[in-house]
Amino acid sequence: MNLLKTLAAISSMTMLSRVTGLLRESLMARAFGSGIYTDAFIVAFRLPNLLRRLFAEGAFSQAFVPLLSEYKNKNGEAETKELIDQAATFLLWSTVLISLAGILAAPLLIYWIVDPASQTPDSTRAAVWMTRFMFPYIACMSFVALAGGVLNTWRQFKIPAFTPVMLNMSFILASLFLPKYLETPIYAMAIAVMVGGLLQVGLQIPSLVKIGMLPRIHINPLRALRDPGVRRILQKMGPALLGVSAAQISLLINTTIAGHLGPGSVSALSWADRLMEFPTAMLGVALGTILLPGLSKAIASDDSQEYSGLLNWGLRLTFLLSLPAAVGLAMLAEPLIATLFNYGQFDAAATRASAAPLVAYSAGLLGIIVVKILTPAFYARQDFRTPVRIAIGTVIAVQLLNAALVPLLGVSGLALSIGLGACINAGCMFFLLRKRDIFMPLPGWPLFFAKLGVAVVAMGGLAWYARGLFTWTGPGVHGLMRALELGAIVSLCVVLYFAVLFALGFRLGDFRRTGR
């Protein structure tokens, strides 16, 4: 399997997901702006989304995929199918119980996260209603996470990468057509979440049927708990849950802090975070998805050379693509926010408020992506404790940074703290991989960095100069012309970056790699 070709396929699906995601955010910003009701939806959605990341896409997936790969490579098809059935049963019933608890506790959760002084009674009631309505979303996404793990292990990467498009399309259609029919228009977004969750579940089923791995859900969840494979997953989930929890708790704390910085602060951080997710998913998530099954197989086969070769390839691609992305986001933060969101209720002030944290986020983009590349290196070895220890230390570091930076920079301080924390996390992971002789980098890194530096400086200088040639907000700024101007700048920057690399000796063939 050509890994570069596979990465391109996954990234193209991810790009479609992120483009539709940006469109959904743009339409949402246009319809609702940055205010207390938008903040209410973001907070309400963040609670079930947090638990989804913890129990489904987070701890469960990280414990499940390496074990599934082991079963697939060493055990028969019947045992592998039984593991999938029992794991699906455990996951579904667990998330149903969590959803019921969340529905009952919604008022307390909202009161804990949001400063009551910054909300009205109506917006608080809206947040509680939306939280209750959206909590079952985690059950849908738990199935999607399990299905994605199964399909990725079978090297069926495209459907899991495309699946988020269904949620985005649900958002887009809901924001365009539903608000005018609802007494509280923001409820359209909550409805979109649940419809999108069901659509994502439906998209996975045909692919699972095709490979003969559609899970059979048992009525009795205790049967799943007696399965040795599920018990092994649960044993690994404990440390993995702590690690994922550390990152998500940090995010939740930052949301709480933003909620006390004034109306619109949560929204501003969210819009910036949405743009940061674009390169993170395009590269970090896509590469992590490809690497975990390959690294797990290399460990199962005791092939240390293949293990180090995969990591070396992943890290070189990461630096090649994430460094220019970080510089581009920093240089073009306001043009990007203005072009995507500066319509309707989203005014010039909201644009500037969202651009500032985006610039701060860009300082840590490389760390955020590298963490997603190095974490599978530990999980493939079924080592969950090391990333957990690092993640807990990172949470402490982020909160210390918040204490120093938020009083000076406000919302931007929150974004900068997250980025710097990710860099600390990535640095610790790399140090331990090298110290334990788990990862042996191939030669040529100093010259590689020198060439990248020349290309990034040239591209950044062009972006900085070109952004000053145009007006991005204010009266008389035409949306289509603004998009064309931004597109031209981005295109020129991309061409210049790769032209400089080509002149310095980079070739596409240098990054081709075949998976075993």
Secondary structure, DSSP 8 states (H G I E B T S, - for coil): -BHHHHHHHHHHHHHHHHHHHHHHHHHHHHHH-SSHHHHHHHHHHHHHHHHIIIIITTHHHHHHHHHHHHHHHHS-HHHHHHHHHHHHHHHHHHHHHHHHHHHHHHHHHHHHHS-GGGS-HHHHHHHHHHHHHHTTHHHHHHHHHHHHHHHHHTT--HHHHHTHHHHHHHHHHHHHHSGGG-SSTTHHHHHHHHHHHHHHHHHHHHHHHHTT------S-HHHHHT-HHHHHHHHHHHHHHHHHHHHHHHHHHHHHHHHTS-TTHHHHHHHHHHHHHHHIIIIIIHHHHHHHHHHHHHHHTT-HHHHHHHHHHHHHHHHHHHHHHHHHHHHTHHHHHHHHH-STT--HHHHHHHHHHHHHHHTTHHHHHHHHHHHHHHHTTT--HHHHHHHHHHHHHHHHHHHHHHHHHTHHHHHHHHHHHHHHHHHHHHHHHHHTT-----S-HHHHHHHHHHHHHHHHHHHHHHHTTS--SSTT--HHHHHHHHHHHHHHHHHHHHHHHHHTT--GGGG--B--
